[in-house]
Each structure stands twice: as C-alpha cells, then as structure tokens.
Amino acid sequence: MMFHRDIKLPISKSFFLFGARGVGKTTLLRLRLDKDRTHTINLLLAQEEDRFVRNPDLLIDVVEALPQAIQHIVIDEVQKVPKLLDLVHYLLEERASTRQFIMTGSSARKLRHGQANLLAGRAFTRQLYPLTVGELGQRFDLESYLAWGGLPAIWGSTSDTDRSEFLRSYALTFLKEEIQAEQVVRNLNPFRRFLEVAAQSSGKLLNYAKIARDVGADAKTVKSYYGILEDTLLGFMLEPFHTSRRKRLTQAPKFYFFDTGVTRALAGHLAIPPIPSTAYYGELFEHMVILELRRRAEYGATDYRFTFLRTEDQAEVDLVIERPGKPLALVEIKSGKSLEHGDLTPLRHLQRFANDFPNAELFCLSASAVPMTVGRIKCLPWQQGIEMI
C-alpha cells in the first residue's frame, strides 16, 4: 500500500535520511527517485556490508565506474560502514562530484559516537517518521491508530492478529539486530526488562532510580539505555520548560517512544484494547497528539521547540511550544468530550498559568467536535487545533 509522504527532500543537494526501521525510507526513495538514474548500495545485505567493511575505498571505484546517466547514489543503512562517509566527503570535495549522495540510517549511534564524518555543510539531514494522520487521510481511524500506531506495514495488514504479530516481531528484531548483534549492551536481560518498563513509563516523569530498581541495574546504566533508544531513533526526551520560576518547576524530563503501536508492543500491552474514557486511552491519545505536532513541525521546517510545564504541586501543561515569530503556545491535550457538556475541569491548569504567560496562546485540544473559546483558551477539536498551531 502506497502513501503520499509529507516530508520534503532536497532536489539536488546530498542528504541523510534517518528514521527508525519500518518507517518507509526505502519505499519513499524508490517513489521519489528515477530508478534509471539511481544506484543503490544496500548495506543490509551481509555480502555488500562485508566487502565495504574490508575495503571502503571501493566506493570510489564503484561511483566512478557508473554511467553518466546515474545521478543519485543511495547508501542504505550507512551506519553499518561509517567509514564510507569519508569517501563521500572525498568525492564531493576533491573530485567535485555533481552526483547526489543519499545516506539512509535507522541508527545514529555509530555515527554519533564513532566520530563519523557527517559532511557538515555538504549534506542536509531529514528524518522520516511513521505515517501522520494527514498522510493516512480518509484511511485514518483514531482507535486503530492509538492501538497499532503508524508504521506503513500496519496499515497494509488486514487483521488485528497480523498487526499484533508484526509489532511483536518488530520488537524482537530491534533486540536482535540493533542491540544483540551490534553488542550495544553486555547483558541483554536487564535491557530487555528496561524496554518493557520504559514503554510502560512512556510520557511519564522519569525517575531513573525507580526504573533502575525495577530493571535490576543502576541509575547511570538506565540513563545510558535511554541514550540507546534516542540513538536508534526509537524515541525522544521531552524536557521541562525553564523560566525564572524554575525553583517551583519540576526538572525531570519525560520520554516518548516514536510510535504508539511499538510502545504497546514493548510494554506487553497489545492484548489490552484502548477503551474511550479510560486513563490508558487518554495516555495514548496524548502521546499521539504530541507525536503528530512534532512530526508536522519538523516536516514544515518550523524550528519549533517542544517542552512541558509541571510544578512541584503537580499542576501541568502537556506542551509548551516555542514558535519563532509567533507567540508561545501552551497546549493541554484531553481525550474526552466533556467540554461539549460544559465541564471545564480540563482547563484548570491552563487557566492557572494564564497570568504567568500573558502573551501566550492557550489551546485545549480534545476529542470534542465543538470548537469554543473560554477566556483566552481556544478549545478545539484536536485535528483543527494541530492545524492552527
């Protein structure tokens, strides 16, 4: 099943295309590039990886032997042979190659920690995510998206049994190929347990010491595990907002996985259906809206910065979005429809912070179908609110 993707790729400039496994990087390039003008080096193939590991300089011979008609050179999963980036640099700089090099990767770990040549100024960077709500269009179904996430293979499946099987397999593949095969951690068992606990804690304040006790490791190791998740593009830290009021604000971050379906698989929750009006449904809904806002912002090259706000007495705003050239946005996310019935309880935290941020725009995004304004707060159906923000 093919989907139109909103990501904008450079037309002629070389670039990195990062994204977790299964988000559709290879399919995207196949659709966007003329196959008759493209040569692909697939480092997922063991034989291909082996020959370039043994002799990275071979890349120069391969490129220079290509017909003139070939203008796009794709190096798939470039993190498997980071040395190739030195050769790409050489071809662009010393040989003045006019060809476009496209390097894909599902992990930035080797590149970040191995002092890899990231071609500063010579290649742009793009990141592809699971399918957005807009990319799914009329095929989008809220309950299905919360339960199974946005990986393209999910939306090509015909049954929930197939979706469950795919997501469980995805989690095992990550453990075997990204962690065990690459020898990222010495002992796989604590990390396996960590993945489950981290997924169950997705979107909650991080308490490294508590997680360490649950996992059977120390807090320093748990922090390094979260670093692995970030490096393998499985999630991101949402930091707390900092102002002059920092003494009464929490300093603990939150961590969100990149996809609700993968989160549920890692947490062991695939057999638990998200049911409206439950706390679990609300957590998944908040998770989805935050992911959607971040993806839309990045695809639009907006330079938005996302944080959250929480006081020591647990007053919280789900998102604080710094938008260059626009007012600060404070966003509360609610899965219920209570606003339609005059219940303004979901707005209490936004109302509390309104005086602290007199110039900010205040939003409540909810499952309500009725837009309304309460004081300075714009209460909007969540999809409309995302568009406005």
C-alpha positions as CSV (number, residue, x, y, z in Angstrom):
1,M,0.0,0.0,0.0
2,M,1.5,3.4,-1.1
3,F,1.1,6.6,0.9
4,H,1.9,10.2,-0.1
5,R,4.5,11.4,2.4
6,D,4.7,15.0,3.5
7,I,8.4,15.1,4.0
8,K,10.3,17.4,1.7
9,L,13.5,16.0,0.3
10,P,16.3,18.1,-1.3
11,I,16.1,18.0,-5.0
12,S,19.8,18.1,-5.9
13,K,21.7,18.5,-2.6
14,S,23.1,15.4,-0.9
15,F,21.4,14.4,2.3
16,F,21.0,12.0,5.2
17,L,17.6,10.3,5.6
18,F,17.2,9.0,9.1
19,G,14.3,7.1,10.5
20,A,13.6,4.0,12.7
21,R,13.2,0.7,10.9
22,G,10.0,0.2,9.1
23,V,9.0,3.9,8.6
24,G,9.3,3.6,4.9
25,K,12.7,5.2,3.9
26,T,13.4,2.7,1.1
27,T,9.9,3.0,-0.3
28,L,10.0,6.7,-0.2
29,L,13.2,6.9,-2.1
30,R,12.0,4.4,-4.6
31,L,9.0,6.6,-5.3
32,R,10.8,9.9,-5.4
33,L,13.9,8.9,-7.4
34,D,14.1,7.9,-11.1
35,K,15.2,4.2,-10.9
36,D,17.1,4.6,-14.2
37,R,19.2,7.4,-12.7
38,T,19.7,5.8,-9.3
39,H,22.3,3.3,-8.0
40,T,21.8,1.8,-4.6
41,I,24.3,0.2,-2.2
42,N,22.3,-1.8,0.4
43,L,24.4,-2.4,3.5
44,L,21.7,-4.6,5.0
45,L,22.9,-7.3,2.6
46,A,25.6,-9.1,4.5
47,Q,27.8,-9.6,1.4
48,E,27.6,-6.0,0.5
49,E,28.4,-4.8,4.0
50,D,31.3,-7.2,4.2
51,R,33.0,-6.0,1.0
52,F,32.8,-2.3,2.0
53,V,33.9,-3.0,5.6
54,R,37.0,-4.8,4.1
55,N,37.7,-2.0,1.6
56,P,35.8,1.3,2.0
57,D,37.9,2.8,-0.8
58,L,36.0,0.5,-3.2
59,L,33.2,3.2,-3.1
60,I,35.3,5.5,-5.3
61,D,35.8,2.8,-7.9
62,V,32.1,1.9,-7.9
63,V,31.0,5.6,-8.2
64,E,33.5,6.5,-10.9
65,A,32.5,3.4,-13.0
66,L,28.9,4.3,-13.0
67,P,27.3,5.6,-16.3
68,Q,26.9,9.4,-16.6
69,A,23.2,8.9,-16.5
70,I,23.3,7.8,-12.8
71,Q,22.8,11.0,-10.7
72,H,21.6,9.6,-7.4
73,I,23.7,7.2,-5.3
74,V,21.8,5.7,-2.3
75,I,23.8,4.2,0.6
76,D,21.3,2.3,2.6
77,E,21.9,1.9,6.4
78,V,25.2,3.9,6.2
79,Q,25.8,3.5,10.0
80,K,26.9,-0.1,9.3
81,V,30.1,1.2,7.5
82,P,30.6,4.8,8.8
83,K,34.0,5.0,7.0
84,L,32.1,5.4,3.7
85,L,31.2,8.9,4.8
86,D,34.9,9.9,4.5
87,L,34.8,8.6,0.9
88,V,31.6,10.5,0.1
89,H,33.2,13.6,1.5
90,Y,36.2,13.0,-0.7
91,L,34.1,12.5,-3.8
92,L,32.1,15.7,-3.1
93,E,35.1,17.9,-2.1
94,E,38.1,16.6,-4.0
95,R,36.5,15.0,-7.1
96,A,33.8,17.7,-7.2
97,S,31.2,15.1,-7.9
98,T,27.9,16.6,-9.1
99,R,26.0,13.5,-8.2
100,Q,23.6,13.4,-5.3
101,F,24.5,11.1,-2.4
102,I,21.7,9.9,-0.2
103,M,22.6,8.2,3.0
104,T,19.9,6.4,4.9
105,G,20.1,5.1,8.5
106,S,18.0,3.6,11.2
107,S,20.5,4.3,14.0
108,A,22.7,7.4,14.7
109,R,24.6,5.5,17.4
110,K,27.7,4.6,15.4
111,L,27.7,7.9,13.7
112,R,27.4,10.0,16.9
113,H,29.8,8.0,19.0
114,G,32.3,7.0,16.3
115,Q,33.3,10.5,15.2
116,A,31.8,9.8,11.8
117,N,32.2,12.4,9.1
118,L,28.7,13.9,8.9
119,L,29.6,16.1,5.9
120,A,28.9,19.4,7.6
121,G,27.6,21.8,5.1
122,R,27.7,19.3,2.2
123,A,24.6,17.3,3.1
124,F,21.3,18.2,4.6
125,T,19.6,16.0,7.2
126,R,16.0,14.8,7.1
127,Q,14.1,12.4,9.4
128,L,11.2,10.2,8.3
129,Y,8.6,9.2,10.9
130,P,5.6,6.8,10.9
131,L,2.6,7.9,9.0
132,T,0.9,11.1,10.1
133,V,-2.8,11.5,10.4
134,G,-2.7,13.7,7.3
135,E,-0.8,11.1,5.3
136,L,-3.4,8.4,6.1
137,G,-6.2,10.8,5.0
138,Q,-9.5,9.0,4.8
139,R,-8.0,5.7,5.9
140,F,-7.3,7.2,9.3
141,D,-9.2,5.7,12.2
142,L,-8.5,7.1,15.7
143,E,-9.0,3.8,17.7
144,S,-6.9,1.8,15.2
145,Y,-4.1,4.4,15.2
146,L,-3.9,4.5,19.0
147,A,-3.8,0.7,19.2
148,W,-1.5,-0.1,16.3
149,G,0.4,3.1,15.5
150,G,1.5,4.5,12.2
151,L,4.1,2.2,10.7
152,P,3.2,1.7,7.0
153,A,3.1,-2.2,7.3
154,I,0.4,-1.9,9.9
155,W,-1.9,-0.1,7.5
156,G,-1.2,-2.8,4.9
157,S,-2.3,-5.5,7.3
158,T,-5.8,-6.9,7.1
159,S,-6.4,-8.1,10.6
160,D,-5.5,-7.2,14.2
161,T,-3.8,-10.6,14.5
162,D,-1.5,-9.7,11.7
163,R,-0.8,-6.3,13.3
164,S,0.0,-7.8,16.7
165,E,2.3,-10.4,15.0
166,F,4.1,-7.6,13.1
167,L,4.6,-5.4,16.2
168,R,5.9,-8.3,18.3
169,S,8.3,-9.2,15.6
170,Y,9.4,-5.6,15.3
171,A,10.3,-5.5,19.0
172,L,12.3,-8.8,18.7
173,T,14.1,-7.6,15.5
174,F,15.2,-4.4,17.3
175,L,16.6,-6.5,20.2
176,K,18.4,-9.0,18.0
177,E,19.7,-6.7,15.2
178,E,20.2,-3.3,16.8
179,I,21.2,-4.4,20.3
180,Q,22.4,-8.0,20.4
181,A,24.1,-8.2,17.0
182,E,25.8,-4.8,17.5
183,Q,26.8,-5.7,21.1
184,V,25.4,-2.4,22.4
185,V,25.0,-3.8,25.9
186,R,26.9,-6.6,27.6
187,N,24.0,-8.2,29.3
188,L,20.8,-8.3,27.2
189,N,18.4,-9.3,30.1
190,P,18.4,-6.0,32.0
191,F,18.0,-4.1,28.7
192,R,15.1,-6.4,27.7
193,R,13.4,-5.6,31.0
194,F,14.2,-2.0,30.6
195,L,12.4,-1.8,27.3
196,E,9.2,-3.1,28.9
197,V,9.5,-0.7,31.9
198,A,10.4,2.3,29.6
199,A,7.5,1.6,27.3
200,Q,5.1,1.4,30.3
201,S,6.5,4.7,31.6
202,S,6.3,6.5,28.2
203,G,5.0,10.0,28.7
204,K,5.5,10.0,32.4
205,L,8.1,11.8,34.5
206,L,11.4,9.9,34.5
207,N,12.6,8.5,37.8
208,Y,15.9,6.9,36.9
209,A,16.4,5.4,40.4
210,K,13.0,3.7,40.5
211,I,13.4,2.3,36.9
212,A,16.8,1.1,37.9
213,R,15.4,-0.9,40.8
214,D,12.7,-2.4,38.6
215,V,15.2,-3.3,36.0
216,G,18.0,-4.6,38.3
217,A,20.6,-2.0,37.2
218,D,22.0,1.3,38.4
219,A,20.6,4.7,37.5
220,K,23.7,5.5,35.4
221,T,23.1,2.4,33.3
222,V,19.4,3.3,32.9
223,K,20.3,6.7,31.6
224,S,22.7,5.1,29.1
225,Y,19.8,2.8,28.0
226,Y,17.7,5.9,27.2
227,G,20.6,7.2,25.2
228,I,20.5,4.0,23.2
229,L,16.8,4.5,22.5
230,E,17.4,8.0,21.2
231,D,20.4,6.9,19.1
232,T,18.3,4.2,17.5
233,L,15.5,6.7,16.8
234,L,13.0,4.8,18.9
235,G,12.1,7.9,20.9
236,F,12.9,11.3,22.3
237,M,13.2,13.2,25.5
238,L,10.7,15.9,26.3
239,E,12.5,18.3,28.6
240,P,10.8,20.5,31.2
241,F,10.2,24.2,30.3
242,H,12.7,26.5,32.1
243,T,11.8,30.0,33.2
244,S,12.7,32.3,36.1
245,R,10.2,30.3,38.1
246,R,12.4,27.2,37.8
247,K,12.5,26.7,41.6
248,R,8.9,25.6,41.7
249,L,9.1,23.7,38.4
250,T,10.0,20.0,38.0
251,Q,13.4,19.3,36.5
252,A,12.7,15.7,35.5
253,P,12.2,15.0,31.7
254,K,9.7,12.7,30.0
255,F,10.5,10.1,27.3
256,Y,8.2,9.3,24.5
257,F,8.5,6.4,22.1
258,F,8.2,7.3,18.4
259,D,5.0,5.2,17.8
260,T,2.1,4.2,19.9
261,G,1.9,0.7,18.4
262,V,5.6,0.0,19.1
263,T,5.2,1.4,22.6
264,R,2.3,-1.0,23.3
265,A,4.3,-4.0,21.9
266,L,7.3,-3.2,24.0
267,A,5.2,-2.7,27.1
268,G,3.4,-6.0,26.6
269,H,0.0,-4.3,26.2
270,L,-1.1,-5.4,22.8
271,A,-3.8,-7.5,24.3
272,I,-5.3,-4.5,26.2
273,P,-7.6,-2.6,23.9
274,P,-7.7,1.2,24.3
275,I,-11.2,2.0,25.5
276,P,-12.5,5.6,25.5
277,S,-12.9,7.3,28.8
278,T,-10.2,5.1,30.4
279,A,-6.8,6.5,31.7
280,Y,-5.0,4.2,29.3
281,Y,-6.9,5.6,26.3
282,G,-6.1,9.1,27.5
283,E,-2.4,8.4,27.7
284,L,-2.3,7.0,24.2
285,F,-4.3,10.0,22.9
286,E,-1.9,12.5,24.4
287,H,1.0,10.5,23.1
288,M,-0.4,10.5,19.6
289,V,-1.2,14.2,19.5
290,I,2.3,15.1,20.7
291,L,3.9,12.9,18.1
292,E,1.7,14.4,15.4
293,L,2.6,18.0,16.4
294,R,6.3,17.2,16.4
295,R,6.2,15.5,13.0
296,R,4.2,18.3,11.4
297,A,6.6,20.9,12.8
298,E,9.7,19.1,11.6
299,Y,8.3,18.3,8.1
300,G,7.4,22.0,7.9
301,A,10.9,23.1,8.9
302,T,9.5,25.4,11.6
303,D,12.3,25.2,14.2
304,Y,9.6,24.8,16.9
305,R,10.9,23.8,20.3
306,F,8.8,21.4,22.4
307,T,8.8,21.2,26.2
308,F,6.3,20.7,29.0
309,L,5.4,22.5,32.2
310,R,4.8,21.0,35.6
311,T,5.0,22.4,39.1
312,E,6.0,20.6,42.2
313,D,2.3,20.5,43.3
314,Q,1.6,18.7,40.0
315,A,-0.1,21.4,38.0
316,E,0.9,20.5,34.5
317,V,0.5,21.7,30.9
318,D,1.2,18.9,28.4
319,L,3.2,21.0,25.9
320,V,4.9,24.3,25.7
321,I,5.8,25.2,22.1
322,E,8.2,27.9,21.4
323,R,7.4,29.1,17.8
324,P,9.9,31.6,16.3
325,G,8.0,34.7,15.1
326,K,4.8,33.6,16.9
327,P,3.5,33.7,20.5
328,L,4.4,30.9,22.9
329,A,1.8,28.2,22.8
330,L,0.6,26.3,25.9
331,V,-1.3,23.2,24.9
332,E,-3.4,20.9,27.0
333,I,-4.5,17.6,25.5
334,K,-7.7,15.8,26.5
335,S,-9.2,12.6,25.0
336,G,-12.7,13.2,26.4
337,K,-15.7,15.2,25.1
338,S,-16.6,16.8,28.5
339,L,-16.2,20.4,27.1
340,E,-19.3,19.8,25.0
341,H,-21.2,19.3,28.2
342,G,-19.9,22.4,29.9
343,D,-17.3,20.6,32.1
344,L,-14.4,23.0,32.1
345,T,-12.3,20.9,34.5
346,P,-9.7,20.0,31.8
347,L,-8.9,23.7,31.5
348,R,-8.0,24.3,35.1
349,H,-4.2,24.1,34.6
350,L,-4.2,26.3,31.6
351,Q,-6.3,28.8,33.5
352,R,-3.8,28.7,36.4
353,F,-0.8,29.5,34.1
354,A,-2.6,32.2,32.1
355,N,-1.4,35.1,34.2
356,D,2.2,33.7,34.2
357,F,2.2,33.9,30.4
358,P,0.2,36.9,29.4
359,N,1.4,36.9,25.8
360,A,1.0,33.2,25.2
361,E,-1.7,31.5,23.1
362,L,-3.6,28.9,25.1
363,F,-5.0,25.8,23.5
364,C,-7.0,22.8,24.7
365,L,-7.1,20.0,22.0
366,S,-9.7,17.4,22.7
367,A,-11.9,14.7,21.2
368,S,-14.8,17.2,21.3
369,A,-16.3,18.1,17.9
370,V,-17.4,21.6,19.1
371,P,-14.9,24.4,19.0
372,M,-15.3,27.1,21.6
373,T,-13.4,29.9,23.4
374,V,-13.2,30.1,27.2
375,G,-11.5,33.3,28.1
376,R,-8.1,33.2,26.3
377,I,-8.3,29.5,25.8
378,K,-9.0,28.2,22.3
379,C,-10.8,24.8,22.8
380,L,-10.6,23.0,19.6
381,P,-11.1,19.5,18.1
382,W,-7.6,18.1,18.1
383,Q,-7.1,17.9,14.3
384,Q,-8.2,21.5,13.9
385,G,-6.0,22.6,16.8
386,I,-2.9,20.9,15.3
387,E,-3.6,22.8,12.0
388,M,-3.9,26.1,13.9
389,I,-0.7,25.6,16.0
